[in-house]
Amino acid sequence: MLVARQPEHSTDIRPRHILAEHLLKIGKYEEAEEMERPACAWMDAQSRLGKESPQAINARRFIARALWGQGKPRRAEAEALLAEIDEIVDGMGGGRFAVYQEEERRLNRQMRDDLGE
């Protein structure tokens, strides 16, 4: 298994995020999920980002794709995460990331199409 090592207090989660995206592309879904979950949690906790940021929403999409790719046993979890993503995007309307709401909706529809849902 590939492990992205970085200092314990590092604020640069890009290596994990980039590695997760690559792992998704090559079908290493469990490893991608493992890489992206800490990155997503980090983004959620940052005051300048948070759950409604496009970056955190994209991290959730990575995780949803990774769950979906792991097959039927993980599909219910993926579907629950997709519903959570939709809920977050629906709540963006009055917030600081409202300008990205329609684009995030489009990306969610595209992802669902790609998954064959």
N, C-alpha and C positions, 0 to 999 in steps of 0.2 A: 504494500500500500504506500502511496505517495503521501508525504506529510510536509506541509509548508511550515517551516519553523521561522518564528520571528520573536523578537524580545517580548517578554511577558507584558510589558506596559506599552507596546508599540501602538501607535495610532494609525499606522498604515496597513489597512486591511486589504489593500488592492491585490497583493500577491495571492491571498486566499481566494478572493473573488475571481480573479483571472484564472487561477488553477481550477476552481469549481466549474467555470464555464467550459474550459478545455475538457475536463473529465466528463461533463455532460455530452459534449460533441463526440467523444470516443466511446460512449456507452458505459462508463464507469460510474453508475448512478449512486451506489452506496457511498463511494468515496467523495463524489460531488456533494452529496447531502452533508457528509461529515465536514467538508471544507466550508460550506456556505452557512451552516447554522450559526457558528460563532461570529461570522461576519455580519449576518443579519441582526443578531443580538447586539453587537457593538453599534451598528447603525441606529437601531431603535433607541439605544441609551444616550445617543449624542444629542445635545440640545439644538445644534444647528441642522440636524437631520431629523431623526424620529421616524415613527412608523409610517407617516404620510409622505415621507420624502420619496421621490422617484427612485433613488438608490435602494432604499429599504424595500420598496415594492418590488423592484427588479430582483433583489435577493430572494424574496419570497417566491417569485416566479421560478427562479433557479431551483429552489427546494421543491416546489410543486412538480416541476419537470423530473427531478431526481426521484421523487416518490413514485410518480406515475411510471417511470421507466423501470422501477423495481418489480412491476407486475401487479397482478390482481390483489395479492395480500396487502398492498400499500395504497391501492386506489382510493379507498374510502378516506384515508388520511389526506391524500392529494386533493380529493374533491372538497374536503373540509377546508383545506388551506386555500383553494381557489375561491371558495365562498368568502373566506376571511379577506382575501385580497380585494374582491369586489366590494365588500363592506368598507374597507379602508378607502378605496378609490371613491366610493359614493360619498364618504365623509370629507373629501378634500375640498368640496365646493366653497366653503367659507374660510378656509385656512390659507396659510402662506404659500402653499403649493397648488392653489386652485387653478392657476394658469396651465398646469400639466394634466388636469383631470381628464380631458377628452383624449389626449394622447395615451394616457394610462389605460383608459377604457378600450381604446383601439388595440393596444398591445395585449390586453387580456383576451380580447376576442380572437386575435391572431394566435395566441398561445393555445386557446381552446380548440381552434381549428387544427393547429399542428398536432395536438394530442388526439384528435379524432373524436373529441367529446361532443 
